[in-house]
Amino acid sequence: MFWLSIHKVRGESMSPRIPDKSYALILSTRMAHRLGFMLPKVGDTLVVDHDRLGTIIKTVAKIDRLGRFWLKRENDSSVSMREMGPIRLRQVIGKVVFNIKENGSSGITVGKNEQILR
């Protein structure tokens, strides 16, 4: 993954904050961490590679004493924090730094390699 990538969001689990069919600009957390940027913190919206759920987008609700991230949904149509379980830093793909709603004009073009997030 490059430093920045654009992903298409699919599903209502992050709505209304990030609605279905929005595009999210993702900063690679792994690359940023290697270069000395800050680790994800409470309130950040992350894209993660979940063992059971695949690639998902959620918000950091808390960080436990072991440094694991507990993620929350934005509405009830998604799995709960308990169902997701803790996420380790190695599972974090990146942090959402900007999102573009489907009906908004942005001038950003998404290429053939866009990824779909649930």
C-alpha positions as CSV (number, residue, x, y, z in Angstrom):
1,M,0.0,0.0,0.0
2,F,1.2,3.5,-0.8
3,W,1.0,6.3,1.8
4,L,-2.4,7.3,0.6
5,S,-5.1,5.3,-1.1
6,I,-8.8,5.7,-1.9
7,H,-11.4,3.1,-0.9
8,K,-15.0,2.9,-1.6
9,V,-17.2,2.2,1.4
10,R,-20.0,-0.3,1.2
11,G,-22.7,-0.6,3.8
12,E,-24.4,1.5,6.4
13,S,-22.4,0.5,9.5
14,M,-20.6,3.9,9.6
15,S,-23.6,6.0,8.5
16,P,-24.4,8.9,8.9
17,R,-20.7,9.8,9.5
18,I,-19.5,7.8,6.5
19,P,-22.5,6.8,4.4
20,D,-22.7,3.9,2.0
21,K,-21.0,4.5,-1.4
22,S,-18.7,7.2,0.0
23,Y,-15.0,7.3,-0.8
24,A,-12.5,7.3,2.0
25,L,-8.9,8.7,1.7
26,I,-6.7,6.3,3.8
27,L,-3.3,7.1,5.2
28,S,-1.3,3.9,5.6
29,T,-0.8,3.5,9.4
30,R,2.1,1.0,8.9
31,M,4.1,3.4,6.8
32,A,3.3,6.4,9.0
33,H,4.3,4.5,12.1
34,R,7.6,3.5,10.6
35,L,8.3,7.1,9.8
36,G,7.6,8.2,13.4
37,F,4.1,9.5,13.0
38,M,1.6,9.0,15.9
39,L,-0.2,5.7,16.5
40,P,-4.0,5.5,16.1
41,K,-5.9,7.1,19.0
42,V,-9.4,7.0,20.4
43,G,-11.8,8.7,18.0
44,D,-9.7,7.8,14.9
45,T,-11.6,6.0,12.1
46,L,-9.5,3.0,10.9
47,V,-9.5,0.5,8.1
48,V,-8.5,-2.9,9.5
49,D,-8.0,-6.4,8.3
50,H,-10.2,-8.4,10.7
51,D,-9.7,-12.1,11.0
52,R,-13.4,-13.0,10.6
53,L,-15.0,-10.0,9.0
54,G,-12.4,-9.1,6.3
55,T,-11.6,-5.5,5.5
56,I,-13.7,-3.2,7.7
57,I,-13.9,0.4,8.6
58,K,-14.7,1.4,12.3
59,T,-13.9,4.0,14.9
60,V,-11.5,3.5,17.8
61,A,-13.5,3.4,21.0
62,K,-10.7,2.5,23.4
63,I,-7.2,1.2,23.7
64,D,-6.6,-1.4,26.4
65,R,-3.5,-1.9,28.5
66,L,-2.0,-4.3,26.0
67,G,-2.2,-1.7,23.3
68,R,-5.1,-3.4,21.4
69,F,-7.7,-1.3,19.7
70,W,-11.4,-1.8,20.5
71,L,-13.5,-0.5,17.6
72,K,-17.1,0.7,17.6
73,R,-19.8,1.0,15.0
74,E,-21.6,4.2,14.2
75,N,-25.1,2.6,14.1
76,D,-26.8,-0.6,15.1
77,S,-26.6,-2.2,11.6
78,S,-23.1,-3.5,12.3
79,V,-21.4,-5.9,14.6
80,S,-20.8,-4.7,18.2
81,M,-17.4,-4.0,19.8
82,R,-17.7,-7.2,21.8
83,E,-18.4,-9.2,18.6
84,M,-15.4,-7.7,16.8
85,G,-13.0,-8.2,19.7
86,P,-9.7,-6.4,20.1
87,I,-7.6,-5.4,17.1
88,R,-3.7,-5.4,17.1
89,L,-1.7,-2.7,15.4
90,R,-0.5,-5.3,12.7
91,Q,-4.2,-5.6,11.6
92,V,-4.6,-1.8,11.0
93,I,-4.3,-1.0,7.3
94,G,-4.7,2.8,7.7
95,K,-6.5,5.8,9.1
96,V,-9.4,7.6,7.3
97,V,-8.2,11.2,6.9
98,F,-10.9,12.4,4.6
99,N,-14.2,11.1,3.1
100,I,-16.2,12.1,0.1
101,K,-19.9,11.4,0.1
102,E,-21.5,9.9,-3.0
103,N,-23.5,13.0,-3.7
104,G,-20.6,15.5,-3.1
105,S,-18.3,16.9,-5.8
106,S,-14.7,16.3,-5.1
107,G,-12.7,16.0,-8.3
108,I,-11.1,12.9,-7.0
109,T,-11.0,10.0,-9.5
110,V,-11.0,6.4,-8.2
111,G,-8.9,4.1,-10.3
112,K,-9.5,0.5,-11.4
113,N,-7.9,-0.9,-8.2
114,E,-10.4,0.6,-5.7
115,Q,-11.2,-1.6,-2.7
116,I,-14.6,-2.2,-1.2
117,L,-15.0,-1.8,2.5
118,R,-17.8,-3.2,4.7
